[in-house]
């Protein structure tokens, strides 16, 4: 071990002492505060700044860049495309505090602010020259200033000398964070991928073109630095096929794509390479679930593996769930049994339009027919296929026969869409109005789900389907039989100011009957 000293701050103006090495056996030599000046020539590793202030043996940080470089991997790893963990070895000098081993645990609670925190590094180590003592590793970024110790009180209370020494610490690949490894390897100045979507044991990345030459190394780093991740995959095309899954490339790890995830206290199992699953939609799944009450009915047109259907069924609602993808249908059935709601969910494997014009139509005829006038529960229809769902709204035109029901009993649609428009809420509403050929000004609300990409938003438009659209042979003459549904809703007042073009949550006024 070697100890170096360079005066800083106040002391630099008083003393002119050159730093030099001391022998290995002389490392960590304690100095009495009162005799510091006399011993500077013998043990220049430790010095006082001012007894009324804090002190440090560490030189001042002249630039923040020096501190960043201290815990950066060695420069020779730049451009590495095949991971060589041994190339990341590096020795850095850090401050340490010598304390009696019996007070370490008590003292560490007070030194959390300044204790070193690095992956795989113990903050307390044995003192090679004193079995009765321990060395506490300190964060150089906190100890390189004149005001190093704010914890002088606790040190005095425990009779700990606030003398700081330097310690040569060897860093290896295990001690660097993933973003530090990738920042050191990738070309300087380029974006670093350190984030990913976690799907069970799978890390799902979406690499950019400049990162592709390093893709296998990036995949391995993601596995190494994230416990529980055993596979890393890269998305290589958009979700533009019939079954809503995408092609993926295995970057590193095991090829097993059958995984298990937990979301909102429910368990889902599926083959990630064959179905659609997006962990970023957890909040939206919960939001829609909370809108339904026990006894309500849900039609999930593009159900996937069940993230809407299963939580809603758990609320004692009746659920009709559909997906065209045979794999999604298989795992939907499996997950209903897994979560013990298979008796409450009717599962279908149909095209969305066929589902709406078949099972949905038949059930709505019963739910909204004259024999169910005393019905108090609500009917919700979820259409989570953002790229195309709005096109399916056309299936609601003249879907039902007979006399229209009261407006408060009409189904509530939750339809998802993407928008790149400067006013995405207005854009989505206009898209829906164009398909339905009617205005939704007074009965719709648009909710911002998430930002998908720069200038691309995912939104959900919620509205009660107008009777003039849902029923055959209905015209504006419906006013002779009953008030137009839109006028009977209590939504008019609540949305009169903003016309529901705001990116807001669906309100109770829209969703609840009068």
Secondary structure, DSSP 8 states (H G I E B T S, - for coil): --------HHHHHH---------GGGTT----GGGHHHHTTT-TT---S-TTS---SS---S-HHHHHHHTS--GGGTT--S--GGGG-EEEEEEEEEEEGGGHHHHHTT-TTTB---TT--SEEEETTEEEEEEEEB-HHHHSSTT--S-HHHHHHTT----EEEEEEEE-GGGS-HHHHHHHHS-TTS------EEETTEEEE---GGGGGGHHHHHHHHHHHSTT--EEEEE-S-S-STTS---EEEEEE----EEEEEETTEEEEEETTTS---GGGHHHHHHHHHH--TT-EEEETT-TTSTTHHHHHTTT-EEEEE-S-HHHHHHHHHHHHHTT-TTTEEEE---HHHHIIIIIHHHHHHHSSGGGTT--S-EEEEE--TTTGGGGGGGGTT-B-SS---GGGS-EEEEEEEE-STTHHHHHHHHHHHHHTS--TTTEEEEEEEEEETTEEEEEEEEE--HHHHBTT--GGGGGTS--HHHHSTHHHHHTTTTT-SB----HHHHS--
